[in-house]
Amino acid sequence: MASAGSMSSLTSVSSWTAKQNKTFEISLALFSKDTPDRWDNIARIVGNKTPEEVKRHYDLLLEDVKLIESGEVPFPDYRTSSGSGNGHGKEDDEPEAPLNDQHKEKSHEAVL
């Protein structure tokens, strides 16, 4: 049986919402590693997380990045995962339609 400490970290990892993750990522950019009380500040902004949970989430993110950069996590092959086509609903030989500048701006704003 897992100890209370390890069970707590497992629960916090799986209970991060998409909104909390996005807020966490933005907060990492706002509060550099040299910022005093970095984890307290990020936890306050993310909401419903302790500074310890935020730090653990960051440590897990670093582990994931290291695995990806070392090549231990293979890139998915989207071309084969859907059978045929390029995974975007088009055939392989069908050219991609270019985005106009107005659409690009709207897509960029949606990400922010």
N, C-alpha and C positions, 0 to 999 in steps of 0.2 A: 504494500500500500504506500502511496506517495505521502511524503511529509507535508505538513501544512505550508511550508515555504515553497516547495516545488509545485504543489497543487495551485497555490496562489499565482505563480508565474504562468502556469499553463492556462489558467482561466483568463488572466489579463491578456495573453497573446491572442486568444480566440475571440475576445469580446471587444475588439477595436472595430468601430464602425468605419465605413468608407470616409465619412466626413471627419472623424477623428484622425484617421490616417493622413488625409489631405492637410488638415490643420497642423498636425505633427510635422509633416514635411516642410510646410511653409515656415513654421516656427523654427525649425533647424536652421533655415537660411537667415532668419531674423536674429537669432541668438547664437553667435559663434561660440566655438569651444572655449574662448577666453572670457566669455560673459559670466560675471559672478551670478551664482544661483540660477544657472542655465536651466537645470531640470525643474526647479520650482516654477520658473517663469513659463516654461513650455507646458507643464502640467496644468497650471492655472488657465492658460489659453485653450488647451485641448478640452479640459473639463472632465470631471469624473475619473481622473487618473491621479495617482500619487506620483511624486517625483521619482520614486523607485521604479514604478511601472513604466514611466517614460524612459528612464535610463535603460531598463531592460529591453524595451522595444527598440531603442537605438542600437544596443549591443547585438540584438538579433538581426537588425538591418545590416549592420557591418558584416556579420557572419555571412549573410546572404550575398552581399556584394562581393566578398572575397571568394565565395564559391563560384559565382558567375564569372568573375574576372580570371579565375584560375582554370576555367574551362570545365569544371566539374559538373556544371549544370548545362545540359545541352539546349541549344536553341530549338524551339518547336519547329517542325516542318509543316507549315500550314498548307503547303501544296498537296501533301498526301493525307492530311487529316480529314479533308472533306471529300475525298474520293477523286474528283477531277476539278479542274479550275484552280484559281489562285487563292481561294478562301475568301474572296470578296464578292462572290456572286457573278464573276465574269469569267469567260473562257481565257485560257493562257494567251491566245494570239490576239485577243481583243485589246486595243490600246486603252490606257487609262485616260479619262477625260481630265484636262487641266482645270484646276480651280481658278476662278477669277479672283481678283484682289479683294473684292467685297466679301466673298465667301471665306477667304483666308482670315480676314479680320474677325469675322463673326466666330469662326472656329477657335481662334486664339483667345477671344474674350470669354468663350464658354469654358476654357481650361482654367482661366484665372478666376 
